[in-house]
Amino acid sequence: MEKYGITLVEPLTPLMVRDVVVNCFAQAHCEGAGIAPQDKDMNREYCRQIIMKFFDKTGGDFNNPTKESIIKVLGELAEFSKNFRDQEVVKKHYQEIKELVDGLN
C-alpha cells in the first residue's frame, strides 16, 4: 500500500514523513494559488522554506526531525493554511499525515 509516495510496508523514518509534509504542502499550495506547472519547483522551494521556519519556530530541526517536531509543524501548517484552504481539506491532510507520524517509532 502506498500513501503520499511512501510504500507503507517499509519502515518509516522521520525524514520520509518530513518529505511527505513538504510535498503535500507544496501540492496544496500550487492548487490553492493556481501555480503554473513551470513554477512548481520555485513553489516547492517556497513551501520548503515555510516548513523550515516552522521547524525553527517550534524548536525542531528540519534536517533531523523527530516525531514530536513533525507534529508541532503539522499544527503550525494547519493554522497557517486555514487562511487560504478549505478546512475540511486541511483536516483530511492533517489526519492522513498524522497517521504516518503515528507509525514512527
The first five atom37 places (N, CA, C, CB, O) and aatype in JSON, in Angstrom:
{
  "aatype": [12, 6, 11, 18, 7, 9, 16, 10, 19, 6, 14, 10, 16, 14, 10, 12, 19, 1, 3, 19, 19, 19, 2, 4, 13, 0, 5, 0, 8, 4, 6, 7, 0, 7, 9, 0, 14, 5, 3, 11, 3, 12, 2, 1, 6, 18, 4, 1, 5, 9, 9, 12, 11, 13, 13, 3, 11, 16, 7, 7, 3, 13, 2, 2, 14, 16, 11, 6, 15, 9, 9, 11, 19, 10, 7, 6, 10, 0, 6, 13, 15, 11, 2, 13, 1, 3, 5, 6, 19, 19, 11, 11, 8, 18, 5, 6, 9, 11, 6, 10, 19, 3, 7, 10, 2],
  "atom_mask": [
    [1, 1, 1, 1, 1],
    [1, 1, 1, 1, 1],
    [1, 1, 1, 1, 1],
    [1, 1, 1, 1, 1],
    [1, 1, 1, 0, 1],
    [1, 1, 1, 1, 1],
    [1, 1, 1, 1, 1],
    [1, 1, 1, 1, 1],
    [1, 1, 1, 1, 1],
    [1, 1, 1, 1, 1],
    [1, 1, 1, 1, 1],
    [1, 1, 1, 1, 1],
    [1, 1, 1, 1, 1],
    [1, 1, 1, 1, 1],
    [1, 1, 1, 1, 1],
    [1, 1, 1, 1, 1],
    [1, 1, 1, 1, 1],
    [1, 1, 1, 1, 1],
    [1, 1, 1, 1, 1],
    [1, 1, 1, 1, 1],
    [1, 1, 1, 1, 1],
    [1, 1, 1, 1, 1],
    [1, 1, 1, 1, 1],
    [1, 1, 1, 1, 1],
    [1, 1, 1, 1, 1],
    [1, 1, 1, 1, 1],
    [1, 1, 1, 1, 1],
    [1, 1, 1, 1, 1],
    [1, 1, 1, 1, 1],
    [1, 1, 1, 1, 1],
    [1, 1, 1, 1, 1],
    [1, 1, 1, 0, 1],
    [1, 1, 1, 1, 1],
    [1, 1, 1, 0, 1],
    [1, 1, 1, 1, 1],
    [1, 1, 1, 1, 1],
    [1, 1, 1, 1, 1],
    [1, 1, 1, 1, 1],
    [1, 1, 1, 1, 1],
    [1, 1, 1, 1, 1],
    [1, 1, 1, 1, 1],
    [1, 1, 1, 1, 1],
    [1, 1, 1, 1, 1],
    [1, 1, 1, 1, 1],
    [1, 1, 1, 1, 1],
    [1, 1, 1, 1, 1],
    [1, 1, 1, 1, 1],
    [1, 1, 1, 1, 1],
    [1, 1, 1, 1, 1],
    [1, 1, 1, 1, 1],
    [1, 1, 1, 1, 1],
    [1, 1, 1, 1, 1],
    [1, 1, 1, 1, 1],
    [1, 1, 1, 1, 1],
    [1, 1, 1, 1, 1],
    [1, 1, 1, 1, 1],
    [1, 1, 1, 1, 1],
    [1, 1, 1, 1, 1],
    [1, 1, 1, 0, 1],
    [1, 1, 1, 0, 1],
    [1, 1, 1, 1, 1],
    [1, 1, 1, 1, 1],
    [1, 1, 1, 1, 1],
    [1, 1, 1, 1, 1],
    [1, 1, 1, 1, 1],
    [1, 1, 1, 1, 1],
    [1, 1, 1, 1, 1],
    [1, 1, 1, 1, 1],
    [1, 1, 1, 1, 1],
    [1, 1, 1, 1, 1],
    [1, 1, 1, 1, 1],
    [1, 1, 1, 1, 1],
    [1, 1, 1, 1, 1],
    [1, 1, 1, 1, 1],
    [1, 1, 1, 0, 1],
    [1, 1, 1, 1, 1],
    [1, 1, 1, 1, 1],
    [1, 1, 1, 1, 1],
    [1, 1, 1, 1, 1],
    [1, 1, 1, 1, 1],
    [1, 1, 1, 1, 1],
    [1, 1, 1, 1, 1],
    [1, 1, 1, 1, 1],
    [1, 1, 1, 1, 1],
    [1, 1, 1, 1, 1],
    [1, 1, 1, 1, 1],
    [1, 1, 1, 1, 1],
    [1, 1, 1, 1, 1],
    [1, 1, 1, 1, 1],
    [1, 1, 1, 1, 1],
    [1, 1, 1, 1, 1],
    [1, 1, 1, 1, 1],
    [1, 1, 1, 1, 1],
    [1, 1, 1, 1, 1],
    [1, 1, 1, 1, 1],
    [1, 1, 1, 1, 1],
    [1, 1, 1, 1, 1],
    [1, 1, 1, 1, 1],
    [1, 1, 1, 1, 1],
    [1, 1, 1, 1, 1],
    [1, 1, 1, 1, 1],
    [1, 1, 1, 1, 1],
    [1, 1, 1, 0, 1],
    [1, 1, 1, 1, 1],
    [1, 1, 1, 1, 1]
  ],
  "atom_positions": [
    [[0.85, -1.18, 0.0], [0.0, 0.0, 0.0], [0.89, 1.25, 0.0], [-0.96, 0.0, 1.23], [1.94, 1.29, 0.64]],
    [[0.43, 2.26, -0.73], [1.23, 3.47, -0.84], [0.4, 4.67, -0.41], [1.75, 3.66, -2.29], [-0.79, 4.76, -0.71]],
    [[1.03, 5.6, 0.3], [0.38, 6.83, 0.72], [1.38, 7.96, 0.58], [-0.17, 6.73, 2.17], [2.46, 7.91, 1.17]],
    [[1.02, 8.97, -0.19], [1.9, 10.14, -0.4], [3.27, 9.73, -0.92], [2.06, 10.93, 0.9], [4.28, 10.36, -0.59]],
    [[3.32, 8.69, -1.74], [4.58, 8.27, -2.34], [5.43, 7.38, -1.46], [0.0, 0.0, 0.0], [6.55, 7.03, -1.82]],
    [[4.9, 6.99, -0.3], [5.63, 6.11, 0.62], [4.95, 4.75, 0.6], [5.68, 6.7, 2.08], [3.74, 4.64, 0.79]],
    [[5.75, 3.71, 0.37], [5.22, 2.35, 0.46], [5.15, 2.0, 1.93], [6.1, 1.34, -0.33], [6.17, 1.98, 2.63]],
    [[3.96, 1.71, 2.41], [3.74, 1.53, 3.84], [4.27, 0.21, 4.4], [2.3, 1.63, 4.14], [4.17, -0.02, 5.6]],
    [[4.82, -0.66, 3.55], [5.4, -1.9, 4.06], [6.84, -1.67, 4.51], [5.35, -2.99, 2.99], [7.4, -2.48, 5.25]],
    [[7.45, -0.58, 4.07], [8.81, -0.29, 4.5], [8.78, 0.52, 5.8], [9.59, 0.47, 3.4], [7.82, 1.25, 6.05]],
    [[9.82, 0.4, 6.61], [9.85, 1.18, 7.86], [9.9, 2.68, 7.54], [11.06, 0.77, 8.73], [10.69, 3.14, 6.72]],
    [[9.04, 3.43, 8.21], [9.0, 4.88, 8.03], [10.1, 5.53, 8.86], [7.62, 5.45, 8.42], [10.42, 5.07, 9.95]],
    [[10.66, 6.59, 8.31], [11.63, 7.4, 9.05], [11.08, 8.82, 9.16], [13.03, 7.39, 8.35], [10.25, 9.22, 8.35]],
    [[11.52, 9.57, 10.16], [11.08, 10.95, 10.26], [11.4, 11.77, 9.01], [11.72, 11.6, 11.47], [10.63, 12.66, 8.64]],
    [[12.54, 11.49, 8.36], [12.88, 12.22, 7.14], [11.88, 11.93, 6.03], [14.28, 11.85, 6.68], [11.52, 12.83, 5.27]],
    [[11.42, 10.69, 5.93], [10.43, 10.34, 4.92], [9.13, 11.1, 5.17], [10.17, 8.81, 4.93], [8.52, 11.63, 4.24]],
    [[8.71, 11.16, 6.42], [7.46, 11.84, 6.75], [7.62, 13.35, 6.56], [7.04, 11.53, 8.2], [6.69, 14.01, 6.09]],
    [[8.78, 13.9, 6.9], [9.03, 15.32, 6.66], [8.9, 15.63, 5.18], [10.42, 15.73, 7.16], [8.3, 16.65, 4.81]],
    [[9.45, 14.78, 4.33], [9.35, 14.99, 2.89], [7.9, 14.91, 2.4], [10.2, 13.97, 2.15], [7.51, 15.64, 1.49]],
    [[7.11, 14.04, 3.01], [5.69, 13.96, 2.69], [5.02, 15.29, 3.04], [5.02, 12.79, 3.45], [4.2, 15.79, 2.27]],
    [[5.36, 15.85, 4.19], [4.79, 17.13, 4.61], [5.13, 18.21, 3.58], [5.32, 17.54, 6.02], [4.25, 18.97, 3.18]],
    [[6.38, 18.27, 3.15], [6.8, 19.26, 2.16], [6.03, 19.06, 0.86], [8.32, 19.18, 1.91], [5.5, 20.02, 0.3]],
    [[5.97, 17.82, 0.37], [5.29, 17.54, -0.89], [3.8, 17.85, -0.82], [5.49, 16.08, -1.27], [3.24, 18.45, -1.74]],
    [[3.17, 17.45, 0.25], [1.73, 17.68, 0.41], [1.44, 19.18, 0.47], [1.21, 16.98, 1.69], [0.52, 19.66, -0.19]],
    [[2.22, 19.91, 1.27], [2.0, 21.34, 1.41], [2.26, 22.06, 0.09], [2.9, 21.92, 2.51], [1.5, 22.96, -0.28]],
    [[3.3, 21.67, -0.61], [3.6, 22.3, -1.91], [2.49, 22.02, -2.91], [4.95, 21.8, -2.45], [2.08, 22.91, -3.66]],
    [[2.0, 20.79, -2.94], [0.92, 20.44, -3.87], [-0.34, 21.23, -3.53], [0.64, 18.92, -3.82], [-0.98, 21.78, -4.43]],
    [[-0.7, 21.3, -2.26], [-1.89, 22.05, -1.86], [-1.72, 23.53, -2.16], [-2.17, 21.85, -0.36], [-2.68, 24.2, -2.57]],
    [[-0.52, 24.05, -1.97], [-0.26, 25.46, -2.23], [-0.37, 25.75, -3.73], [1.13, 25.87, -1.71], [-0.91, 26.79, -4.12]],
    [[0.13, 24.85, -4.56], [0.02, 25.01, -6.02], [-1.45, 25.05, -6.44], [0.75, 23.87, -6.76], [-1.86, 25.92, -7.21]],
    [[-2.22, 24.11, -5.92], [-3.64, 24.05, -6.28], [-4.39, 25.28, -5.78], [-4.28, 22.79, -5.7], [-5.2, 25.85, -6.5]],
    [[-4.1, 25.67, -4.55], [-4.81, 26.8, -3.95], [-4.45, 28.13, -4.58], [0.0, 0.0, 0.0], [-5.28, 29.04, -4.62]],
    [[-3.23, 28.25, -5.08], [-2.76, 29.53, -5.63], [-2.78, 29.56, -7.15], [-1.36, 29.81, -5.13], [-2.46, 30.58, -7.75]],
    [[-3.17, 28.45, -7.79], [-3.19, 28.41, -9.24], [-1.81, 28.56, -9.86], [0.0, 0.0, 0.0], [-1.65, 29.24, -10.87]],
    [[-0.8, 27.92, -9.25], [0.58, 28.0, -9.72], [0.72, 27.27, -11.07], [1.55, 27.39, -8.67], [0.24, 26.15, -11.22]],
    [[1.37, 27.91, -12.01], [1.61, 27.31, -13.32], [2.63, 26.17, -13.2], [2.11, 28.37, -14.33], [3.51, 26.23, -12.34]],
    [[2.53, 25.14, -14.04], [3.44, 24.0, -13.97], [4.92, 24.39, -14.0], [3.16, 23.04, -15.1], [5.73, 23.79, -13.29]],
    [[5.29, 25.38, -14.8], [6.7, 25.76, -14.9], [7.21, 26.42, -13.6], [6.9, 26.71, -16.07], [8.41, 26.56, -13.42]],
    [[6.3, 26.83, -12.73], [6.7, 27.48, -11.48], [6.65, 26.54, -10.28], [5.82, 28.68, -11.21], [6.83, 26.97, -9.15]],
    [[6.39, 25.26, -10.52], [6.22, 24.32, -9.41], [7.49, 24.12, -8.6], [5.75, 22.98, -9.94], [7.41, 23.98, -7.38]],
    [[8.65, 24.11, -9.23], [9.9, 23.95, -8.48], [10.13, 25.14, -7.55], [11.1, 23.79, -9.44], [10.54, 24.97, -6.4]],
    [[9.85, 26.33, -8.06], [10.0, 27.53, -7.24], [9.0, 27.5, -6.07], [9.8, 28.81, -8.11], [9.34, 27.86, -4.95]],
    [[7.78, 27.07, -6.35], [6.76, 26.96, -5.31], [7.17, 25.93, -4.26], [5.41, 26.58, -5.92], [7.0, 26.17, -3.07]],
    [[7.71, 24.79, -4.71], [8.13, 23.75, -3.76], [9.2, 24.29, -2.83], [8.65, 22.5, -4.51], [9.17, 24.02, -1.63]],
    [[10.15, 25.05, -3.36], [11.2, 25.63, -2.53], [10.62, 26.66, -1.56], [12.29, 26.28, -3.41], [11.03, 26.72, -0.4]],
    [[9.68, 27.46, -2.03], [9.0, 28.43, -1.16], [8.3, 27.69, -0.01], [7.97, 29.26, -1.97], [8.43, 28.1, 1.15]],
    [[7.59, 26.63, -0.31], [6.89, 25.85, 0.71], [7.88, 25.18, 1.66], [5.99, 24.79, 0.06], [7.65, 25.12, 2.87]],
    [[8.98, 24.7, 1.12], [10.03, 24.09, 1.94], [10.57, 25.11, 2.94], [11.18, 23.54, 1.05], [10.82, 24.78, 4.1]],
    [[10.76, 26.35, 2.5], [11.26, 27.42, 3.38], [10.26, 27.73, 4.49], [11.54, 28.7, 2.56], [10.65, 27.96, 5.64]],
    [[8.97, 27.72, 4.16], [7.95, 27.94, 5.19], [8.02, 26.84, 6.24], [6.53, 27.99, 4.56], [7.98, 27.11, 7.43]],
    [[8.14, 25.62, 5.78], [8.2, 24.49, 6.71], [9.47, 24.55, 7.55], [8.14, 23.16, 5.94], [9.43, 24.24, 8.74]],
    [[10.58, 24.93, 6.96], [11.83, 25.09, 7.72], [11.64, 26.13, 8.82], [13.01, 25.5, 6.78], [12.11, 25.94, 9.94]],
    [[10.96, 27.23, 8.51], [10.7, 28.28, 9.52], [9.84, 27.74, 10.65], [10.03, 29.5, 8.88], [10.04, 28.09, 11.81]],
    [[8.86, 26.9, 10.31], [8.01, 26.32, 11.35], [8.79, 25.34, 12.23], [6.8, 25.62, 10.73], [8.54, 25.25, 13.43]],
    [[9.73, 24.61, 11.65], [10.6, 23.76, 12.47], [11.4, 24.63, 13.44], [11.56, 22.91, 11.57], [11.49, 24.32, 14.62]],
    [[11.98, 25.72, 12.93], [12.73, 26.64, 13.79], [11.83, 27.22, 14.88], [13.35, 27.77, 12.97], [12.21, 27.23, 16.05]],
    [[10.67, 27.68, 14.5], [9.73, 28.32, 15.44], [9.34, 27.39, 16.57], [8.48, 28.79, 14.71], [9.19, 27.82, 17.72]],
    [[9.19, 26.11, 16.26], [8.74, 25.15, 17.27], [9.89, 24.42, 17.96], [7.81, 24.13, 16.63], [9.67, 23.52, 18.77]],
    [[11.13, 24.82, 17.65], [12.28, 24.22, 18.31], [12.74, 22.91, 17.69], [0.0, 0.0, 0.0], [13.52, 22.18, 18.29]],
    [[12.26, 22.61, 16.5], [12.65, 21.38, 15.82], [13.8, 21.61, 14.86], [0.0, 0.0, 0.0], [14.24, 22.74, 14.66]],
    [[14.27, 20.53, 14.27], [15.37, 20.57, 13.31], [14.88, 19.97, 12.0], [16.63, 19.81, 13.85], [14.61, 18.77, 11.93]],
    [[14.77, 20.8, 10.98], [14.28, 20.35, 9.68], [15.11, 19.19, 9.15], [14.31, 21.51, 8.68], [14.56, 18.25, 8.57]],
    [[16.42, 19.23, 9.35], [17.31, 18.2, 8.82], [17.4, 16.95, 9.69], [18.68, 18.77, 8.64], [17.93, 15.92, 9.26]],
    [[16.89, 17.03, 10.89], [16.89, 15.88, 11.81], [15.56, 15.89, 12.57], [18.12, 15.93, 12.79], [15.55, 16.05, 13.79]],
    [[14.44, 15.72, 11.85], [13.14, 15.82, 12.5], [12.87, 14.65, 13.43], [12.04, 15.91, 11.46], [13.4, 13.55, 13.26]],
    [[12.04, 14.92, 14.4], [11.55, 13.88, 15.31], [10.04, 13.79, 15.14], [11.95, 14.17, 16.8], [9.41, 14.65, 14.54]],
    [[9.49, 12.74, 15.69], [8.04, 12.57, 15.66], [7.37, 13.79, 16.28], [7.63, 11.28, 16.42], [6.4, 14.32, 15.73]],
    [[7.88, 14.23, 17.4], [7.29, 15.37, 18.12], [7.42, 16.66, 17.33], [7.96, 15.53, 19.47], [6.48, 17.46, 17.29]],
    [[8.56, 16.88, 16.7], [8.73, 18.13, 15.95], [7.84, 18.16, 14.72], [10.2, 18.32, 15.54], [7.35, 19.22, 14.34]],
    [[7.63, 17.02, 14.09], [6.74, 16.96, 12.93], [5.3, 17.26, 13.34], [6.82, 15.57, 12.26], [4.59, 17.97, 12.63]],
    [[4.88, 16.74, 14.48], [3.52, 17.02, 14.97], [3.34, 18.52, 15.21], [3.24, 16.22, 16.26], [2.3, 19.08, 14.87]],
    [[4.34, 19.15, 15.81], [4.25, 20.59, 16.05], [4.17, 21.37, 14.74], [5.46, 21.07, 16.86], [3.4, 22.32, 14.62]],
    [[4.97, 20.96, 13.76], [4.96, 21.64, 12.45], [3.61, 21.42, 11.76], [6.12, 21.12, 11.56], [3.1, 22.34, 11.13]],
    [[3.05, 20.23, 11.87], [1.73, 19.99, 11.29], [0.69, 20.95, 11.87], [1.29, 18.53, 11.52], [-0.16, 21.46, 11.15]],
    [[0.77, 21.18, 13.17], [-0.14, 22.13, 13.81], [0.04, 23.54, 13.27], [0.0, 0.0, 0.0], [-0.94, 24.25, 13.02]],
    [[1.29, 23.95, 13.1], [1.57, 25.28, 12.54], [1.06, 25.4, 11.11], [3.08, 25.56, 12.58], [0.48, 26.42, 10.74]],
    [[1.27, 24.36, 10.32], [0.81, 24.38, 8.93], [-0.71, 24.42, 8.85], [1.34, 23.17, 8.17], [-1.27, 25.1, 7.99]],
    [[-1.38, 23.69, 9.72], [-2.85, 23.7, 9.73], [-3.35, 25.11, 10.06], [-3.4, 22.67, 10.75], [-4.3, 25.59, 9.44]],
    [[-2.72, 25.74, 11.03], [-3.11, 27.11, 11.39], [-2.84, 28.08, 10.24], [-2.36, 27.57, 12.66], [-3.68, 28.91, 9.92]],
    [[-1.67, 27.97, 9.63], [-1.28, 28.82, 8.51], [-2.24, 28.63, 7.33], [0.17, 28.5, 8.08], [-2.64, 29.59, 6.68]],
    [[-2.59, 27.38, 7.06], [-3.4, 27.05, 5.89], [-4.85, 27.44, 6.01], [-3.31, 25.59, 5.62], [-5.56, 27.53, 5.01]],
    [[-5.32, 27.68, 7.22], [-6.74, 28.0, 7.38], [-7.12, 29.3, 6.69], [-7.08, 28.09, 8.85], [-8.31, 29.55, 6.46]],
    [[-6.14, 30.11, 6.35], [-6.42, 31.37, 5.69], [-6.65, 31.23, 4.19], [-5.29, 32.32, 5.92], [-7.21, 32.14, 3.57]],
    [[-6.24, 30.11, 3.59], [-6.39, 30.0, 2.15], [-6.85, 28.63, 1.66], [-5.1, 30.33, 1.5], [-6.96, 28.41, 0.46]],
    [[-7.13, 27.71, 2.57], [-7.59, 26.38, 2.16], [-8.88, 26.03, 2.9], [-6.5, 25.3, 2.43], [-9.11, 26.49, 4.02]],
    [[-9.7, 25.23, 2.27], [-10.91, 24.71, 2.89], [-10.52, 23.9, 4.13], [-11.73, 23.84, 1.89], [-9.62, 23.06, 4.06]],
    [[-11.19, 24.14, 5.23], [-10.82, 23.49, 6.49], [-10.99, 21.97, 6.45], [-11.64, 24.05, 7.61], [-10.25, 21.25, 7.13]],
    [[-11.94, 21.49, 5.68], [-12.1, 20.04, 5.56], [-10.9, 19.41, 4.85], [-13.4, 19.71, 4.81], [-10.47, 18.31, 5.2]],
    [[-10.38, 20.1, 3.86], [-9.19, 19.62, 3.15], [-7.99, 19.62, 4.08], [-8.9, 20.49, 1.89], [-7.23, 18.65, 4.12]],
    [[-7.82, 20.7, 4.84], [-6.7, 20.79, 5.8], [-6.8, 19.67, 6.82], [-6.7, 22.17, 6.52], [-5.81, 19.0, 7.11]],
    [[-7.99, 19.46, 7.35], [-8.2, 18.41, 8.36], [-7.89, 17.03, 7.79], [-9.65, 18.45, 8.88], [-7.26, 16.21, 8.46]],
    [[-8.34, 16.78, 6.56], [-8.1, 15.48, 5.92], [-6.61, 15.21, 5.75], [-8.8, 15.44, 4.54], [-6.12, 14.14, 6.1]],
    [[-5.88, 16.2, 5.22], [-4.44, 16.02, 5.02], [-3.71, 15.9, 6.35], [-3.87, 17.18, 4.21], [-2.79, 15.09, 6.48]],
    [[-4.12, 16.69, 7.34], [-3.51, 16.6, 8.67], [-3.67, 15.18, 9.21], [-4.15, 17.63, 9.64], [-2.7, 14.59, 9.7]],
    [[-4.88, 14.64, 9.14], [-5.13, 13.3, 9.68], [-4.35, 12.23, 8.93], [-6.62, 12.98, 9.61], [-3.82, 11.3, 9.54]],
    [[-4.27, 12.36, 7.61], [-3.53, 11.36, 6.82], [-2.04, 11.38, 7.16], [-3.74, 11.6, 5.31], [-1.41, 10.33, 7.31]],
    [[-1.48, 12.57, 7.28], [-0.06, 12.65, 7.62], [0.16, 12.26, 9.07], [0.48, 14.07, 7.36], [1.19, 11.67, 9.4]],
    [[-0.78, 12.58, 9.94], [-0.67, 12.19, 11.36], [-0.63, 10.67, 11.47], [-1.85, 12.77, 12.19], [0.06, 10.14, 12.34]],
    [[-1.35, 9.97, 10.62], [-1.29, 8.5, 10.62], [0.13, 8.03, 10.3], [-2.3, 7.91, 9.59], [0.62, 7.07, 10.89]],
    [[0.79, 8.7, 9.36], [2.18, 8.34, 9.06], [3.07, 8.64, 10.26], [2.68, 9.11, 7.81], [3.94, 7.84, 10.61]],
    [[2.86, 9.8, 10.89], [3.66, 10.17, 12.07], [3.46, 9.13, 13.17], [3.27, 11.59, 12.58], [4.42, 8.72, 13.83]],
    [[2.22, 8.71, 13.37], [1.92, 7.72, 14.4], [2.63, 6.39, 14.14], [0.42, 7.49, 14.49], [2.86, 5.61, 15.06]],
    [[2.98, 6.14, 12.87], [3.69, 4.91, 12.51], [5.19, 4.97, 12.78], [0.0, 0.0, 0.0], [5.89, 3.97, 12.63]],
    [[5.67, 6.15, 13.2], [7.1, 6.28, 13.53], [7.35, 5.71, 14.92], [7.56, 7.77, 13.46], [6.49, 5.76, 15.8]],
    [[8.54, 5.16, 15.1], [8.92, 4.64, 16.43], [9.48, 5.75, 17.28], [9.96, 3.51, 16.33], [9.86, 5.52, 18.43]]
  ]
}
